Amino acid sequence: MIAASSSSGGAAGAVIFVVYLAIIVLVIAGLWKVFTKAGQQGWAAIIPILNTLVILKVVKRPLWWIILFLIPCVSFVAWIIVAIDLAKAYGRGTGFAIGLILLGPIFILILGFGSSEYQLEPEPLF
């Protein structure tokens, strides 16, 4: 009986891992499309710190804001501001920004693969 419970735990862990991996791939694909719509390099979605720098560039925030994301409570407030700016950059409203904050992976996919167009003037990455 002990062996049966441990193998079912391993199977559940494998399913959770596959679902987690699928969500990561979908978020990367959504970010890739968001970046290319903004005139940035899509492959930057794969590199962890660089993708945050590109998001800051897309929303026209200074790159030193990356430091704000390293401070625990400040990072939450900074992400809210960036999410609102990202929604506005694609012609979306505050409701969409709230969606980005609460259900980020889903709303990144909607932003990337939806009909939203980038509203601001694109700039080179560096």
N, C-alpha and C positions, 0 to 999 in steps of 0.2 A: 504494500500500500504506500509506503514511503517513496518508492521508485516512481510510481505513477504520478504522484503529486509533484515531484521534482521535474519530471519530463513535461508535464503540462505547463509548469511555470516557465520552462525554457521555450516552449512553443509560443506562449503569450508574449514573452520578451522579444522573440524574433518577429512576431507580427507588429508589435509596437515599434521596433526598430525600422521595419520596412515602411510603415506609415510615416514615421518621422523623416526618413530619408526622402520619401515622395514629397512631403511638404517642403523640405529644403530645396529640392530640385524645382518645384513649382515657383517658389519665391525667387530663386535665382533667375528663372525664365521670365518672370514678371518684371523684375528689376532690370534685366537685360533690355526688355522692350521699352521700359520707362526711360532708360538712359539713351537708347538710340532715338527715341522720339524727341529728346531734348538736344540732340546733336552731339552726344558724348559717346565714348567707346563702350559698347555693350559688355565686353569681356571684363570690365571693371567690376561687374556685379559679383564675380567669383572671388575677388580678393577682399578679405574682411575689412581692413581699415580704409583701403582705397574706395570701396563702395560708399562708405560714409562721407568721404571727402567729395565724391562725385555728387552725392545727394545734396550736400551743402552748396556745391557749385551750381546745381540745377535750380535750387531755390534762392540763389543769389545771396547767400550768407557768407561771411568771411571764413576762410579755412581754419582760423584759430579756434573756431567753435568746436573743433574736434576735442579740445581740452575740456570743454563743458561736459562732453559725454563720458569723461573719466571720473567726474565728481558724482557720487551716488544720488543725492536728491536733486541736484541741479540737472543731471542728465534726463530725468523724467520731464522736467519743465522744458528743457531744450528740445526734446523729441516732440512735445506737444506743439511748440512753435514751428518746428521744421515740418511737421505733418500738416499744419494749417497752411504754411507757405507752399508745400508741395501740392496740396489740393488747389490752391489759388493759381499756381503756375500752370496747371492743366485745365483751368476754367471751371473748377468745381467749387462747391461752397463749404460752409462750416460743417454741415451734416456729413459730407464725404470725409472731411478731416477727422471727425469723431470716429468714423468707420476705420480710418487709417490707424488711429490711436488704439482702438479696442480690438479690431480684427484685421491687423496689418497684412497678413499673408493674402487674405481674400481680396482686400481692397487694392493691394499692389497688383494683383492679377487683373482686376477690373481696370485699373489705370493703364497697365501695360497693353493688354489685349483688347480693351474697349475702344470706343470711338473718340476718346479725349485727345485733343491736340495740345502740344506745348504752346503756351501763350507768350512766353518771354523770349527775348533775343538770345539765341544760343551763344555760348562763349567757349573758347578752347579750354581744355582741362587745366593745363599749366602754362 
